[in-house]
Amino acid sequence: MTTLSAVGSLAYRPGMKLFLVALVIAVTAIAGAALIMPARPSAGRVAFAVWRIMSREAHGGGYADINTVRIYYETYGSGPPVLILHGGTGKLEDMFNQIRALAATHFVVAADSRGHGRSTDAEAPLSYALMADDMLKLLDHLSIRQTDIVGWSDGGIVALDMAMTHPDRVRRLVVIGANYDVDGLIGPPAAATAIPAVPRSYARTAPDPEHWPILYRKVVTMWATQPHYTAQDLEHIQAPTLVMAGEFDIIKRQHTDHLAQAIPGSEEAIIPGGTHAMVREKPELVNASVLRFLAKPSP
């Protein structure tokens, strides 16, 4: 960390004073643009990056060696713990709206799933059960016995698996745009043969950007073959649960209804005008529902 006295001394070096002035102007301009254009996803990401650097609520990141891989995670805020899980082929920054909203009242743990973001991969195929076990061991690493979970898309399916197999570890559960069976998707999943170009975000953060084709094949294979939870499986969930989907989600509305009906005592929320990307497109509505639900007293 650069101290104030160190900054002061640097300012007297030739050309350094001009550099510091330019740096302050640049950071101010970036932050201002992010605040002026919050509806644009790119602006929101810039605002999150600035907040993550400057806010006392952002504690930084670290790695945990789990199940032969290194899982990257970041923590924020203070209060009751909440684990935030991103979607397939993404990374924790995809949930920046939810991270910032929850950090004001919770101790937030946000992680990159194995093979995603900064986390490493192994030779084993991807499965929701394996990723759920990764997250349970991450909670062990952080000495968190019980937590709320907010999961979107694949992260929501991982959250369902955690709540079914270890109901004592989950206090409250929020699943957003999640399916419990492959038949719940509108249309077929993406084809593993049509591998898109390496996303810029993956190229910037992945330990090995050339791993992208392998990760993509693993993810779409998982989408085509998993999950296959039954109503009896879902009945094992003991945590109060909020099932959320967008009005125009890629998950069939009837499937979302059945998911909510199968989990004892769950609530359902459909975000008006929302698509599968509602966590970015409709953050005010999503966050308001999540915060209201998590703030409820335990039954």
C-alpha positions as CSV (number, residue, x, y, z in Angstrom):
1,M,0.0,0.0,0.0
2,T,1.4,3.5,-0.9
3,T,1.2,5.8,2.1
4,L,0.3,9.5,1.9
5,S,3.9,10.5,2.7
6,A,5.2,8.3,-0.1
7,V,2.8,9.9,-2.5
8,G,3.9,13.3,-1.4
9,S,7.6,12.5,-2.0
10,L,6.8,11.0,-5.4
11,A,5.1,14.2,-6.4
12,Y,8.4,16.1,-6.2
13,R,10.2,13.8,-8.7
14,P,10.5,15.2,-12.2
15,G,7.3,14.7,-14.1
16,M,5.7,12.7,-11.3
17,K,3.4,15.5,-10.2
18,L,1.9,15.7,-13.6
19,F,1.5,12.0,-13.7
20,L,-0.4,12.0,-10.3
21,V,-2.7,14.8,-11.5
22,A,-3.5,12.9,-14.7
23,L,-4.1,9.7,-12.7
24,V,-6.6,11.5,-10.4
25,I,-8.4,13.0,-13.4
26,A,-8.6,9.7,-15.2
27,V,-10.0,7.8,-12.2
28,T,-12.5,10.6,-11.6
29,A,-13.6,10.5,-15.2
30,I,-14.1,6.8,-15.2
31,A,-16.0,6.8,-11.9
32,G,-18.2,9.7,-13.2
33,A,-19.0,8.0,-16.5
34,A,-19.9,4.9,-14.6
35,L,-22.3,6.8,-12.4
36,I,-23.9,8.7,-15.3
37,M,-24.5,5.6,-17.3
38,P,-25.5,2.9,-14.8
39,A,-27.9,1.2,-17.2
40,R,-25.1,0.1,-19.5
41,P,-23.4,-3.2,-18.5
42,S,-20.0,-1.9,-19.4
43,A,-20.4,1.2,-17.3
44,G,-21.7,-0.9,-14.4
45,R,-18.6,-3.1,-14.6
46,V,-16.4,0.0,-14.5
47,A,-18.2,1.3,-11.5
48,F,-17.8,-2.0,-9.8
49,A,-14.0,-2.1,-10.6
50,V,-13.6,1.4,-9.1
51,W,-15.7,0.5,-6.1
52,R,-13.7,-2.7,-5.5
53,I,-10.5,-0.7,-5.4
54,M,-11.7,2.2,-3.3
55,S,-14.4,0.8,-1.0
56,R,-13.7,-0.5,2.5
57,E,-16.4,-3.1,1.9
58,A,-14.2,-4.9,-0.6
59,H,-11.6,-7.1,1.2
60,G,-9.8,-8.5,-1.7
61,G,-9.4,-12.0,-3.1
62,G,-7.6,-15.3,-2.5
63,Y,-7.3,-18.9,-3.6
64,A,-8.3,-22.1,-1.9
65,D,-6.8,-25.5,-3.0
66,I,-9.9,-27.7,-3.3
67,N,-10.6,-31.0,-5.0
68,T,-7.3,-30.8,-7.1
69,V,-8.1,-27.3,-8.4
70,R,-7.5,-23.7,-7.1
71,I,-10.7,-21.8,-6.5
72,Y,-10.5,-18.0,-6.6
73,Y,-12.8,-16.1,-4.4
74,E,-13.4,-12.5,-3.1
75,T,-15.1,-11.3,0.1
76,Y,-17.0,-8.1,0.8
77,G,-18.9,-6.4,3.6
78,S,-19.7,-7.7,7.1
79,G,-22.7,-9.4,8.7
80,P,-24.4,-12.7,8.1
81,P,-22.7,-14.7,5.3
82,V,-24.0,-15.1,1.8
83,L,-22.4,-17.1,-1.0
84,I,-23.0,-15.6,-4.6
85,L,-22.6,-18.0,-7.5
86,H,-22.3,-16.9,-11.2
87,G,-23.5,-18.7,-14.4
88,G,-21.9,-21.0,-16.9
89,T,-18.7,-19.7,-18.8
90,G,-18.8,-16.6,-16.6
91,K,-17.1,-15.3,-13.5
92,L,-17.9,-13.6,-10.2
93,E,-17.9,-10.1,-11.8
94,D,-21.1,-11.1,-13.6
95,M,-22.8,-10.7,-10.3
96,F,-21.5,-7.3,-9.5
97,N,-24.9,-5.8,-9.0
98,Q,-25.8,-8.4,-6.4
99,I,-22.4,-8.2,-4.7
100,R,-22.6,-4.5,-4.2
101,A,-26.3,-4.6,-3.0
102,L,-25.6,-7.4,-0.5
103,A,-22.2,-6.1,0.8
104,A,-24.0,-3.3,2.7
105,T,-25.6,-5.8,5.0
106,H,-23.8,-9.2,4.6
107,F,-20.4,-10.8,4.5
108,V,-20.4,-11.7,0.8
109,V,-18.3,-14.6,-0.6
110,A,-18.2,-14.6,-4.4
111,A,-16.2,-17.3,-6.2
112,D,-15.2,-18.3,-9.7
113,S,-16.4,-21.8,-10.4
114,R,-13.7,-24.4,-11.4
115,G,-12.3,-23.7,-14.8
116,H,-14.1,-20.3,-14.9
117,G,-12.5,-16.9,-14.3
118,R,-9.3,-17.2,-12.3
119,S,-10.0,-20.7,-11.0
120,T,-8.1,-23.6,-12.4
121,D,-9.5,-26.7,-14.0
122,A,-8.8,-30.4,-13.8
123,E,-9.2,-33.3,-16.2
124,A,-12.5,-34.4,-14.7
125,P,-15.8,-33.5,-16.6
126,L,-17.8,-30.7,-15.1
127,S,-20.9,-31.5,-13.0
128,Y,-23.1,-29.5,-10.8
129,A,-22.5,-32.0,-8.0
130,L,-18.7,-31.5,-8.3
131,M,-19.0,-27.7,-8.3
132,A,-21.4,-27.9,-5.3
133,D,-18.7,-29.9,-3.4
134,D,-16.1,-27.3,-4.4
135,M,-18.3,-24.5,-2.8
136,L,-19.0,-26.5,0.3
137,K,-15.2,-27.0,0.8
138,L,-14.7,-23.3,0.1
139,L,-17.1,-22.6,3.0
140,D,-15.1,-25.0,5.2
141,H,-11.9,-23.1,4.1
142,L,-13.5,-19.9,5.3
143,S,-14.9,-21.5,8.5
144,I,-18.5,-20.7,7.5
145,R,-20.8,-23.4,8.8
146,Q,-24.1,-22.1,7.4
147,T,-24.8,-19.4,4.8
148,D,-27.4,-17.9,2.6
149,I,-26.8,-18.6,-1.1
150,V,-27.8,-16.5,-4.2
151,G,-27.1,-18.4,-7.4
152,W,-27.9,-17.4,-11.0
153,S,-28.3,-19.9,-13.9
154,D,-25.6,-22.6,-13.4
155,G,-24.9,-21.0,-10.1
156,G,-28.5,-21.5,-9.2
157,I,-28.3,-25.2,-10.0
158,V,-25.1,-25.6,-7.9
159,A,-27.0,-23.9,-5.1
160,L,-29.9,-26.4,-5.5
161,D,-27.4,-29.3,-5.3
162,M,-25.8,-27.8,-2.1
163,A,-29.2,-27.4,-0.4
164,M,-30.4,-30.9,-1.3
165,T,-27.2,-32.8,-0.3
166,H,-26.3,-30.6,2.7
167,P,-29.5,-29.0,3.9
168,D,-27.9,-28.1,7.3
169,R,-25.4,-25.8,5.5
170,V,-27.9,-23.5,3.8
171,R,-30.0,-20.9,5.8
172,R,-31.8,-19.3,3.0
173,L,-31.7,-20.0,-0.8
174,V,-32.3,-17.8,-3.8
175,V,-32.1,-19.4,-7.3
176,I,-32.4,-17.2,-10.3
177,G,-33.0,-18.5,-13.8
178,A,-32.2,-22.1,-12.8
179,N,-33.6,-25.4,-14.2
180,Y,-33.8,-28.7,-12.3
181,D,-33.9,-30.8,-15.5
182,V,-32.6,-30.4,-19.0
183,D,-36.2,-30.5,-20.3
184,G,-36.8,-27.2,-18.6
185,L,-34.8,-25.2,-21.2
186,I,-36.6,-23.5,-24.1
187,G,-34.8,-24.9,-27.2
188,P,-31.7,-27.1,-27.3
189,P,-28.5,-26.1,-25.4
190,A,-25.6,-24.8,-27.3
191,A,-23.6,-27.2,-29.5
192,A,-20.0,-28.1,-28.4
193,T,-18.9,-28.2,-32.0
194,A,-19.5,-24.5,-32.6
195,I,-16.9,-23.1,-30.2
196,P,-17.1,-19.3,-30.1
197,A,-14.0,-17.1,-29.9
198,V,-12.3,-16.7,-26.6
199,P,-14.2,-14.0,-24.7
200,R,-12.1,-11.0,-23.8
201,S,-13.0,-11.3,-20.1
202,Y,-11.7,-15.0,-20.1
203,A,-8.6,-14.0,-22.0
204,R,-7.8,-11.3,-19.4
205,T,-8.3,-13.4,-16.3
206,A,-8.0,-17.1,-17.0
207,P,-4.8,-18.9,-15.8
208,D,-4.5,-20.4,-19.3
209,P,-6.6,-18.6,-21.9
210,E,-5.9,-21.4,-24.4
211,H,-8.0,-23.7,-22.2
212,W,-11.2,-22.0,-23.4
213,P,-12.2,-24.6,-26.0
214,I,-11.9,-27.4,-23.4
215,L,-13.9,-25.4,-20.9
216,Y,-16.6,-24.6,-23.4
217,R,-17.0,-28.2,-24.5
218,K,-17.3,-29.3,-20.8
219,V,-19.9,-26.6,-20.0
220,V,-22.1,-27.3,-23.0
221,T,-21.9,-31.1,-22.4
222,M,-23.0,-30.5,-18.9
223,W,-25.9,-28.3,-20.2
224,A,-27.0,-31.1,-22.5
225,T,-26.9,-33.9,-19.9
226,Q,-27.5,-32.2,-16.5
227,P,-29.3,-31.7,-14.2
228,H,-31.9,-34.4,-13.6
229,Y,-33.3,-33.7,-10.2
230,T,-36.7,-35.2,-9.3
231,A,-39.4,-33.7,-7.2
232,Q,-38.4,-36.1,-4.4
233,D,-34.8,-34.8,-4.6
234,L,-36.0,-31.2,-4.3
235,E,-38.1,-32.1,-1.3
236,H,-34.8,-32.6,0.6
237,I,-34.3,-28.8,0.6
238,Q,-35.1,-27.5,4.0
239,A,-34.0,-23.8,3.6
240,P,-36.7,-21.2,2.8
241,T,-36.3,-20.7,-0.9
242,L,-37.0,-18.0,-3.4
243,V,-37.3,-19.2,-7.0
244,M,-36.9,-16.3,-9.4
245,A,-37.0,-16.2,-13.2
246,G,-37.4,-13.6,-15.9
247,E,-40.7,-13.1,-17.8
248,F,-38.8,-13.9,-21.0
249,D,-36.3,-16.4,-19.5
250,I,-34.8,-19.3,-21.4
251,I,-36.3,-21.5,-18.7
252,K,-39.9,-22.6,-19.4
253,R,-42.3,-20.8,-17.1
254,Q,-44.1,-24.1,-16.3
255,H,-40.7,-25.6,-15.3
256,T,-40.0,-22.6,-13.0
257,D,-43.5,-23.1,-11.5
258,H,-42.9,-26.8,-10.9
259,L,-39.5,-26.0,-9.2
260,A,-41.2,-23.7,-6.8
261,Q,-44.0,-26.1,-6.1
262,A,-41.5,-29.0,-5.4
263,I,-39.5,-27.1,-2.8
264,P,-41.5,-27.1,0.5
265,G,-42.7,-23.6,1.4
266,S,-40.8,-21.8,-1.3
267,E,-41.8,-18.5,-2.9
268,E,-41.8,-17.6,-6.6
269,A,-41.0,-14.3,-8.2
270,I,-41.2,-13.5,-12.0
271,I,-39.3,-10.4,-13.0
272,P,-41.5,-8.4,-15.5
273,G,-39.7,-7.9,-18.8
274,G,-36.7,-9.8,-17.5
275,T,-34.7,-12.2,-19.7
276,H,-32.2,-14.8,-18.5
277,A,-29.8,-11.9,-18.1
278,M,-32.0,-10.2,-15.5
279,V,-29.2,-9.9,-12.9
280,R,-27.7,-7.3,-15.2
281,E,-30.7,-6.0,-17.0
282,K,-33.1,-5.6,-14.1
283,P,-30.8,-5.3,-11.0
284,E,-33.1,-3.0,-9.1
285,L,-36.0,-5.5,-9.2
286,V,-33.8,-8.6,-8.7
287,N,-31.9,-7.0,-5.8
288,A,-35.0,-5.7,-4.1
289,S,-36.5,-9.2,-4.1
290,V,-33.3,-10.8,-2.9
291,L,-32.8,-8.4,0.0
292,R,-36.4,-8.6,1.1
293,F,-36.3,-12.4,1.1
294,L,-33.0,-12.7,3.0
295,A,-34.1,-10.1,5.6
296,K,-37.0,-12.2,6.7
297,P,-36.7,-13.7,10.1
298,S,-36.0,-17.4,10.2
299,P,-39.2,-19.6,10.6
